Amino acid sequence: MSVRHSLLAILDQAPCYGYQLRAEFTRRTGASSLNVGQIYNTLERLERDGLVSKDDVDAQGHVYWRITDDGSAAVREWFDTPVERGEATRDELAVKVALAATLPGVDVLYLVRAQRAASQGRLDDLTARYAGVDVDDPASVVGALPLSASLFTAESEVRWLAHVEERLSSPSIASLAQGLSSERPKRGRPARSAAATP
């Protein structure tokens, strides 16, 4: 999630102060994971980069932040550019299952089944929460978009775990456990060949 661009997009509507930005972010996305310290740190970096500037201070001492022309251009570019989704090579669950499948003494099927039960529980919880969305209320529908994204991600995880369990349960799969490789990795830069030496 780009906190930076989210704050800029809100500021593109009108100047805001920190707590106001947090409230607007939560109201618009349903997410409550932003803390005020994170918001002010981000605002300071945005100011350093010339995307926002400090504006007026109200009677309560709230410092308002105003977006600059460069900040507005960054918001337009963010909305116009598709989100890049790379391969999840560092996805903790995928790495954990791959390691469990190849390390001796680890019951990978137990791990997969336990995770599948936990993931199904999360999916059930998200499904119940999503059922409470009032489809006739535009604010409820928009606020539930992040929830629906989590629901579809959980559903995908449950399906993936079922696929993994089926694959690893196949009688044609011999034990995948592997000992450590006898090949020793080399450290440092490779030596230059004699032909490349001046």
Helices and strands as residue ranges (DSSP letters): H 3-11, H 18-29, H 36-48, E 52-57, E 63-67, H 69-80, H 92-102, H 108-131, H 138-143, H 145-169, G 194-196
